[in-house]
């Protein structure tokens, strides 16, 4: 397990134990605890605790800087629309996999539906599309299929 996974796991566990669904931590304390630089904490925040994953992260830098993580409970439709609206013009396969995995994990998609969508946007399904265009086609397909799920 990598350092990012360890930090994310620690924060997840701490957030689950928080009474009000809000966790406030000091960036420097976390960096010290995991023997890493504060930018590693920033990386974990941006990749593991994004709005698409159901979190709001507030941050204040400086000597008394903190990170406040709030788990947001949104309905299925709102979550799907947020994901659709946040998709760019291109989506690579690892990103599509992560997005679908998160939607399945949050219950916005059934596992079977998530797997079917992943298959539809996978490189094997897009083999006839030139590699340079593949991520754009993948984004378009992903958006359209998710719109049908709303």
FENCOR-V128789 format. One record per pair of residues at least 6 apart in sequence whose ideal C-beta (glycine too) atoms are under 6 Angstrom apart, sorted by the first residue. I is the first residue (numbers start at 1). GAP is how many residues later the second one is. D is the distance in whole Angstrom. If there is no record, write none. Layout:
BEGIN
i = (I,I)
gap = (GAP,GAP)
d = (D,D)
END
This chain:
BEGIN
i = (3,4,7,7,8,8,14,15,15,21,22,23,24,24,25,26,27,27,27,27,30,31,31,45,49,49,49,52,53,54,54,55,56,56,57,58,59,60,76,77,79,80,80,80,80,84,84,87,87,89,89,90,90,90,91,91,91,91,92,96,96,96,100,100,100,103,104,104,117,121,121,121,126,126,129)
gap = (33,40,27,37,36,40,9,8,54,50,48,46,42,44,42,40,11,14,38,40,11,7,10,12,6,8,20,31,49,18,52,14,14,16,12,10,8,6,32,73,29,28,66,69,70,59,62,52,56,47,50,45,46,49,44,47,48,51,43,25,42,46,14,17,18,6,7,10,28,17,20,21,8,11,8)
d = (6,5,6,5,5,4,5,5,6,5,5,5,5,5,5,6,5,5,6,6,5,5,6,5,4,5,6,6,5,5,6,6,5,6,5,4,5,6,5,5,5,6,6,6,5,6,5,6,6,6,6,4,5,5,6,5,4,6,5,5,6,6,5,6,5,4,5,4,5,5,5,5,5,6,5)
END
